[in-house]
Amino acid sequence: MKAAMRNRSECVAALLMAGADLTSVDPVRGKTALEWALLTDSFDTVQRIRQLLQRPRVEQLSQHYQLEWPALPGLVAQAQAQAQVAPSFLERLQSTLSFSFAQSPQEGGVLDHLVTITTGLASPFLATACHTLCPDYPPALGTRSKSVPELLVYVQVFRVGEEEAGGGKVGTGSGEDGLGQDRSRELRLFLCCILA
């Protein structure tokens, strides 16, 4: 609430993505962080909170994120439809004499997609530099994510348990339930990430 009152939008975003509760209420005045931000004219913080509420999950950090821009097929079809119709003389004159002013980036536009792709797990920029411990469960708004040291402890315990059980060899036999060793390993890692 203090960060929201002081217009620290990045601090508020970091706290919310770390699991801070947006619905918690100030015991004295009975206001939430969003209400305090509105009351103190912290419009940057209000805008950032609303943006996080619209997209509460960082989808590009998921292993199954598609790099394809969703708006591309529609825009290509629209451009092809406009290209088939010959522009009139007035439209050509208007496009020649008009000034193009810089516009702010649109939500879900080309620049937004570029940032999403370059920060995604499937990006060639990050694929060589990063290795996530739980790629199927990206950070989400209002849920506390485990810190890297906590996750490393769980992964190390998981690996020690796997070595003691004789695992570690991919594709060697299957259990009673028909799952192979690699599928069983994925299931245990899933439980490690979720229950941790």
C-alpha positions as CSV (number, residue, x, y, z in Angstrom):
1,M,0.0,0.0,0.0
2,K,2.9,2.3,0.8
3,A,4.4,1.8,-2.7
4,A,1.0,2.4,-4.3
5,M,0.6,5.7,-2.3
6,R,4.0,6.9,-3.4
7,N,3.5,6.1,-7.1
8,R,6.2,3.4,-7.2
9,S,4.6,1.4,-10.0
10,E,7.5,-1.0,-10.6
11,C,7.7,-1.8,-6.9
12,V,4.0,-2.5,-6.9
13,A,4.3,-4.7,-9.9
14,A,7.2,-6.7,-8.4
15,L,5.3,-7.1,-5.1
16,L,2.1,-8.3,-6.9
17,M,4.1,-10.8,-9.0
18,A,5.8,-12.1,-5.9
19,G,2.4,-13.0,-4.4
20,A,1.2,-9.8,-2.6
21,D,-2.5,-9.7,-2.0
22,L,-4.2,-6.9,-3.9
23,T,-7.4,-7.3,-1.9
24,S,-5.8,-6.8,1.5
25,V,-7.3,-3.8,3.3
26,D,-5.7,-1.1,5.4
27,P,-7.0,-1.7,9.0
28,V,-7.3,2.1,9.7
29,R,-9.0,3.5,6.7
30,G,-10.3,0.3,5.1
31,K,-8.8,0.9,1.6
32,T,-6.9,-1.5,-0.7
33,A,-3.7,-0.6,-2.5
34,L,-5.6,0.2,-5.7
35,E,-7.9,2.6,-3.8
36,W,-5.0,4.3,-2.1
37,A,-3.3,4.7,-5.5
38,L,-6.5,6.3,-6.9
39,L,-6.9,8.5,-3.8
40,T,-3.3,9.8,-4.0
41,D,-3.4,10.4,-7.8
42,S,-0.8,7.7,-8.5
43,F,-2.1,7.2,-12.0
44,D,1.0,5.3,-13.2
45,T,0.5,2.8,-10.4
46,V,-3.2,2.5,-11.2
47,Q,-2.5,1.9,-14.8
48,R,0.2,-0.7,-14.0
49,I,-2.2,-2.6,-11.6
50,R,-5.0,-2.6,-14.2
51,Q,-2.5,-3.9,-16.8
52,L,-1.4,-6.7,-14.5
53,L,-5.1,-7.6,-13.8
54,Q,-5.8,-7.8,-17.5
55,R,-2.9,-10.2,-18.1
56,P,-2.2,-11.9,-14.7
57,R,0.0,-14.6,-16.1
58,V,3.3,-14.2,-17.9
59,E,2.4,-16.4,-20.8
60,Q,5.7,-16.1,-22.7
61,L,7.5,-17.9,-19.8
62,S,5.4,-21.0,-20.3
63,Q,7.0,-23.9,-22.2
64,H,3.9,-24.1,-24.5
65,Y,3.9,-20.4,-25.7
66,Q,3.6,-20.1,-29.5
67,L,5.8,-17.5,-31.1
68,E,3.2,-16.7,-33.8
69,W,1.6,-13.2,-33.5
70,P,-2.2,-13.9,-33.1
71,A,-3.2,-10.7,-35.0
72,L,-1.0,-11.4,-38.1
73,P,-3.4,-13.5,-40.2
74,G,-6.2,-10.9,-39.8
75,L,-3.9,-8.0,-40.6
76,V,-2.5,-9.8,-43.7
77,A,-6.1,-10.5,-44.9
78,Q,-7.0,-6.9,-44.4
79,A,-3.9,-5.6,-46.2
80,Q,-4.6,-8.0,-49.1
81,A,-8.2,-6.9,-49.4
82,Q,-7.1,-3.2,-49.4
83,A,-4.4,-4.0,-52.0
84,Q,-7.0,-5.5,-54.4
85,V,-9.0,-2.3,-54.4
86,A,-7.3,0.5,-56.3
87,P,-7.1,3.7,-54.3
88,S,-8.9,6.7,-55.6
89,F,-7.2,9.9,-56.6
90,L,-8.4,11.6,-53.4
91,E,-7.0,8.8,-51.2
92,R,-3.6,9.0,-52.9
93,L,-3.5,12.7,-52.6
94,Q,-4.5,12.5,-48.9
95,S,-1.9,9.9,-48.1
96,T,0.8,11.9,-49.9
97,L,0.0,15.2,-48.1
98,S,-0.7,13.8,-44.6
99,F,1.9,13.9,-41.8
100,S,2.5,10.8,-39.8
101,F,3.0,11.5,-36.1
102,A,4.6,9.1,-33.6
103,Q,2.0,7.0,-31.8
104,S,2.4,5.2,-28.5
105,P,2.6,1.4,-28.7
106,Q,-0.7,-0.4,-28.7
107,E,-1.5,-3.2,-26.3
108,G,-1.0,-6.5,-28.2
109,G,0.6,-4.6,-31.1
110,V,3.8,-5.3,-33.0
111,L,6.2,-3.8,-30.4
112,D,4.4,-5.6,-27.6
113,H,4.7,-8.9,-29.5
114,L,8.4,-8.2,-30.1
115,V,9.1,-7.8,-26.4
116,T,7.0,-10.9,-25.6
117,I,8.9,-13.0,-28.1
118,T,12.4,-11.8,-27.1
119,T,11.6,-12.5,-23.4
120,G,9.9,-15.8,-24.0
121,L,11.4,-19.2,-23.2
122,A,11.4,-20.3,-26.8
123,S,13.4,-17.2,-27.8
124,P,16.9,-17.9,-29.2
125,F,18.1,-15.1,-26.9
126,L,17.0,-16.8,-23.7
127,A,17.2,-20.5,-24.8
128,T,21.0,-20.4,-24.6
129,A,21.2,-18.4,-21.4
130,C,18.4,-19.6,-19.2
131,H,17.1,-22.9,-17.8
132,T,13.9,-22.7,-15.9
133,L,13.1,-25.2,-13.1
134,C,9.3,-25.1,-13.7
135,P,8.6,-24.1,-17.3
136,D,5.0,-25.1,-17.2
137,Y,4.1,-22.9,-14.3
138,P,5.1,-19.3,-15.0
139,P,4.7,-16.5,-12.4
140,A,1.1,-15.4,-12.0
141,L,-0.4,-12.4,-10.3
142,G,-1.3,-13.0,-6.6
143,T,0.4,-16.4,-6.3
144,R,3.6,-16.6,-4.4
145,S,6.3,-18.2,-6.6
146,K,9.1,-20.1,-5.0
147,S,12.5,-18.4,-5.0
148,V,15.4,-19.9,-6.9
149,P,17.1,-21.2,-3.8
150,E,13.9,-22.9,-2.6
151,L,13.4,-24.5,-6.0
152,L,17.0,-25.6,-6.2
153,V,16.6,-27.4,-2.8
154,Y,13.5,-29.2,-4.0
155,V,15.1,-30.1,-7.3
156,Q,18.2,-31.4,-5.5
157,V,16.1,-33.5,-3.2
158,F,14.2,-34.8,-6.2
159,R,17.4,-35.8,-8.0
160,V,18.8,-37.5,-4.9
161,G,15.6,-39.5,-4.5
162,E,15.7,-40.4,-8.2
163,E,19.3,-41.7,-7.9
164,E,18.5,-43.7,-4.8
165,A,15.5,-45.3,-6.7
166,G,17.8,-46.2,-9.6
167,G,16.3,-43.8,-12.0
168,G,18.1,-41.4,-14.2
169,K,18.2,-43.6,-17.3
170,V,15.6,-42.2,-19.7
171,G,13.3,-44.7,-21.4
172,T,14.3,-47.8,-19.4
173,G,11.1,-49.7,-18.8
174,S,7.8,-48.6,-17.5
175,G,6.1,-48.7,-14.2
176,E,2.9,-50.6,-13.3
177,D,0.8,-47.7,-14.5
178,G,2.3,-47.8,-18.0
179,L,4.3,-44.6,-17.6
180,G,7.8,-44.6,-18.7
181,Q,10.7,-43.4,-16.6
182,D,10.8,-40.0,-18.4
183,R,7.0,-39.5,-17.9
184,S,7.3,-40.5,-14.2
185,R,10.2,-38.1,-13.8
186,E,8.1,-35.3,-15.3
187,L,5.2,-36.1,-13.0
188,R,7.5,-36.0,-9.9
189,L,9.1,-32.7,-11.1
190,F,5.5,-31.3,-11.6
191,L,4.6,-32.3,-8.0
192,C,7.9,-30.8,-6.8
193,C,7.1,-27.4,-8.5
194,I,3.4,-27.3,-7.4
195,L,3.6,-28.7,-3.9
196,A,6.8,-26.9,-3.0
